[in-house]
Amino acid sequence: TKIHRPEENIRTAARYLDFLREHYFSAPELGESDRNMMLLAAYTFGPMQVMAARKKAALAGYNPDIWFKQVETAIQSEEGRNIDDISKYVRNIYSYFKAYEYVLEKSGNESRQK
């Protein structure tokens, strides 16, 4: 079946992320990085929970358009699921992305120097 093919799983996940972006996180006031962090959280936590956390963040005086230490803080105050895992999940992916970005930039600079 298709579920056992990694390529199909990747395509399905990409389509779902695109759906989330278009339907929940397309506001122009969201910066690209914050939008991506909220997409990752919504992928795991659910889009309605992230939207509720954005509202909760705004009511608590945080910026609902910024993920780190803003919406992330509102999500961490939720009860029920292991919310700390969601914050760690998003932070881990962000860390890997920044490391990858650094490696690409460094290899690009080395190529230009040759």
N, C-alpha and C positions, 0 to 999 in steps of 0.2 A: 504494500500500500504506500501511498504518497507520504504518510507521516514518518516513515522510516528513511526517507531520503533527505539528507541535510539541505540540499539545494532548495527543495520545496519548503522546508521549514524556514529557511532564511528569507525566501520570497514572501511567504505568508507573514512573517514578523515585520518585514519592511512595509508591506501593504497596510498592516494594522497600525504601525507607527505613522504612516502617511495619513491614515484615517483620523487618528488621534490629533495630529497636527492641524488638519483641516477643520475638524469639528470642535475642538476644545482649546487649541493653543495657537490660533492664527492672529491674535491681536497684535497690531503693529507696535504696541508699547513693550512687548516682550523682546528682549534681546535674544540673539541666536543661541548663545550659551545657556541662558536661563530657560528658554523654550525647550532646548534639548534635555536639560536636567528634569524639567517637569514632564516631558514625554517619557523619559525613562521611569520616573516614579509612577506615572499613570499606567505604563505598561505592566508594572508589577502590582501596584496598589489599587488601580482602577481610576478612570478619569474623573468620575464624580467625587471620589474622595479627595483627589488633588484640587479640584475646583472648590470643594468645601473648605479645604485647608487654605486656599488663597483668600477666601472670604474671611475665614477665621483670623488669618494673618493681618488682613486689613483692619479688622475690628480691634485687634490687639496692638495696633500702631506700627505693624511691620509693613514693608513694601510687598504687595501681592504679586509683583512682577519680577521679583528677584528670588531665586531658589535658595542659595546658600545663606544660612543664618536668618532667613526671613520666612518663606513658605516652609522650608525644611523644619524650622522651629515649631511652626504651627502643627505640622504633621507629627512631630515627635511628642506633642502633648495629647495626641489622640489615644484612646483606650481601645483595647480589644486585641488586634493583631500585634505581632512583634514589630512595632513601628521602627525601632532602632535598626532592624535589618534593612528596611527600605532606604534609610539615610545612608547606611554603610554601602548598600548596593550602588546607589547613585554616586557616592563619593569614590568607590573603587573604579567604576567605569570611567569617571572623570579623570582619575589619577592615571589610568592606563592610556586614556586618550592624550593627556598632556605629555606623558612619556613618549608615546608614539610620535606626537607632533614634534617634540624636541629632537628625536632621532632623525626624522625626516629633514628637519631644518638643518641639523648638523651635517648630515650627509650631503645636502644641497650646497652648503657653504664649502665643504671640502671639494666637491666636484667643480665649483667655480674657481677655486684657488689653483687647480691643476692646469 
